[in-house]
């Protein structure tokens, strides 16, 4: 009956009705498109992209968005940071602590840094503090009790710094005492190795041109995940010496060795993202159990042209 009625309508009326119907349909499509476009960008992931995440089931320590190469090459990570001076005492000669200001994500893993022989943290490694902290770590830069402290003393100062940070510092409630690490350069790197041997519960250790020839340093008892970084043109901690030192590390210890192309002994004392593209993934994997960062270490480095030698032990499996 309806078909008959329509057929009986004048041609111009039927045409007009069709135009009205098409206009209404077009308006509806436009409205749906407009509503979808108005959604925030976070609700519209790019095709094939993994969604941003601040935590994953079973890993309460994961922090920050899904990492990209551009992100770890940048001089600042996803977190805002603050810093405070540390007074002398407590087993070390004061220093500076850097920390994320976000208090909504729980506690953070921590890193203690000690400088090399006769050096001051504030002159040489202070650039690392805000950079690493902005990726979700509390970073304590330590000044040594004496600028001529040996490696054993620097190890003691590193561990004293971590004790102060987790038990007495004003931000102790922001630090996870079970996710701690150490880093040092030159004699400070030797100190970091000794600290890791004394405290095997540490989650990570980084040695930047650690030790010096003739000091009898060994990593034979080191069980802490260890990153050793050297310089191709280092005449103080030479490539030959460092290769021999790294060879003392047990095969069962998770580790990596990287030699930076053209780097001298003082290369690490100036801001550079070549070093940071090694440090950030290492710390994220072993302090935060964040295996999203393994892609920047395994099976090879994203920019191998800056590294003359690279020996990883993939895959990397953080302890929980």
N, C-alpha and C positions, 0 to 999 in steps of 0.2 A: 504493500500500500504506500509506504514511504517512497519507494522507488518510483512508483507511478506518479506521486504528487510532485516529486522533483522534476520528473520528465515533463510534467504538465506546466512547470514554471516557465516564464519567458526566458529566452537565452541570456538576456542582459542581467536578469536577476540571479540566474545560476552562476554567471561569471563573477558578479559582485560577491556572492556568498563564498565562492572559492577563494577570492582574493582576501576576504576577511579571515577565513580559516587559515590561509597561509601566513598572513600577518601575525595572527595570534601564536601560531607555532614558532615563527621566527623570534618573537618577543620572549617566549618561554626559553628557547635555546640560549638567547643572549643573557637572560637572567641567571640561568644555571652557570654559564661561563663566567659571568661577573662574580658570582658567589665563590666559585672555586679560586679565581684569581685573587680574591680578597683574603684568602687564607694566609697566615704567616709563612715565611719561607721555610721555617723548621718543619712545617706540616707537608711540604712538598719536596721530598728528597729527589735528587737528580736520578734519572734512570740508571739502575744498576749500582747506585751508591749505597754504602752501608749507612744506616741512620746514626746521628751523633749519639753518644752515650756517656754517662757519667758513672755507671756501675753495671756490672754484669752479674747474673746469678752465680753464686759461689765465689765471687771475688769482690769483697767489699772495699778493696784498696784501689781499684781502678779509678783514675781521675782524669777528667778532661775529655775533649771531643776526640773522635777518631783521628789519628795522626796522619799527616801528609808530609812529603819531603819538604815542601815550602814551609811548613810549620816548624820543623826542626832545624831548618836553615835560618829562620828568623832570629833576631836578637832578643826577642821576648816571647814567652809562651802564653798560654791562655789565662793565667791567673795574675791578678794584681798582687803586689808584694809591698812589704814594709821592712824596715831594718832598725836595729838598735845596737848601741855599743855595749860591750861586755866588760865589766870591771876586772881588774887583775885579781889573782887568787884562784882558789879551787883547783890548783894543780897546773895552771897555765897562766900566761901573762895577758889575759884578756883577749879582746878581739871584736868581732862583729857577727851578729846573727841576722840572717835574712829569712823571711817566712811569708807564706801566702796569707792574705788577709781574710780569705773566705773561711768561715767557721761552720758552714752548713754541710760539709762533706765528711766530717769526722776528723780523725787525727792524720798526720802526715808522716811519711818516712823522713829520715834525717841523714845528713852527710856532714862529717867534720873534715876540714881541709887544713893541712899544715904546710908551711913553705919549706924551701930548701935551706941549705947551709948558709948562714949569715944574712938570709933574706927576711923581709917582713911581708906578712900576708897583705897588709894594706897597700903595699907598693907593687906587688906582683900578681896575686891571685884574686884580689877584691873584685875584679871584673866578672868573675865566675858567679859570685854570690847572687845578685839579682837575676841573672840569666837562668841559672839552674832553679832558683826558687820559683820563678814564674812558670815552671813546668810541674810544680806541685811537690816541692821538697822544702824542708827546713834545712838551711845551710849555715853551719857555724865555721867562721874563719878564725883560726887560732893564731895568736902570737906566742912564740916560744919564750920560755923563761930566760934563756940566753940565746943570742943569735948564733952561738957556736955549739949549741946542744947537738949531741950525736944522734944517730938513728934510734937508739934505744930510748933516749929521753923524749924524742919526738913521738914515738909510739905511746909512751906513758901519757904525754900531753894530749894526744888524740883521744885516748880512752877516758882521760879525766874530763875532757871537754864534752864527750857524749854523756858521761855521768851527770855533769852539771846541767846539761841541756835537758835531760829527762827527769831530773829530781829537784832542781833548785831554780832553774831559769824562770823568768816571768811568763814564758810561753810553754812551760812544761806540759800543760794540759792539751796542747795542740800537737804534741809529738808522740808517735807510737814507739815505745821503748823496745819493741820487738822487731822494728824495721830500721836498722842503723847501718851506716856504711862509713868508710874512710877513704881519703884521697890525699896524696902528697906528691910533691915535685922534688926530684933529685934526692938529697938526704931525707927530705920529707916523704918521698916515695918509698925509700927504704924503711922509714918509720911506719908507713901504712902497711907494708908487708909484715913487719914484726907485730903490729897491732892485730892484724888478721890472724896471725899464728897464736897470739895470746888469747884472743877472744873469737873462737871459731863460730860463735852464734851470729856474728856480723853477716849481713845479707849480701854485701858487695864490697870490693876493694878495687881502687884504681891507682896504679903507679905511673906517673908521668916521668919518664927517664929516671927510674928509681935507682938509688944507690950510686956507687962509683967504683971503678976497678980497684981490686986489692982489698976490699973491706970484708970479704968472706961471706957476703950475703947469699942466702939460699931460700928457695920457696918449697923445699922438699916436704914440709909438713903443712903446707897451706891447703885448707879445704874450702875457704871462702871463694865464691865466684870472683874471678880475678881478671881485670883488664889491664894489660901492660901496653903503654904507648911510648914509642921511641922516635928519634929523629934520624933521617938518612944522613945528615951532615953533622951529627953531634960528636964533638971531639972530646967531651968530658965523660959522658956515659955512651960509649961507642956502640955502633950496631953489633959488633962482634961480641962485646961484653954482654949486651942486653939479650942477644940470642942465646948465649950460654946460660944466663940467669933464668930465662923463661924455660929453658930445657930442664931445669931442676924441678919444675912444677909437676905434681903427680898427674898422670894421664886422666885420672878419675875426676879431677877438679875442673869444674866448668870455667872456661877461660877463653881469652882471645888475645892475639898479639897484633898490633898495627904499627907500622913504621910510616911516618908522615914524610912525603917526598920533599926533599930540600930543607927540612927543618933542622935547626941547630938546637943546642941545649936550652936556649932561652926562648924558643918559639912559643911555649905554653904561657908565657907571662904577658901576652898581648891578646886582646879579643880576637877570636877566630872561630868560624863555624865548622871548620874541618875537624877540630878536636871535639867540639860540642856534638857533632853528628855521630860520634862514637860514645861520648859520655852519657848523653840524654837517653838513648835507647838502653844502654847497659843498666843505668839506674832505674829506669821505668820497668824493665823486665824483672830485676831482682829485688827492688824495694817495693814496687807496687804489684808484682806478679802480673804485669801487663804485657802479655805476649803480642798485643797489637803492634808493638815496636820491634818485634823480631825481624820484620821485613827489611829493616834498615841495617841489619847485621848479617842476615842469612838469606840465601847461601853466599851472597857477595854484597859488597857495599854499593850504594846507589851512585856514588861518584868515585870510582876506583882510580881516576887520574890523579887524585890528590894523595893517594896512599901507595907507597912503593912496595910494601910487603904487607900481606894480611893473612893471618892464620886463625880462622875461627874454629870452634868446636861445636858445630850445630848438630841438633837443635838445642836451644837453651830452655831448660825446665826449671822455673823458679820453685823454691821450697815454700810450702804454705805454713 
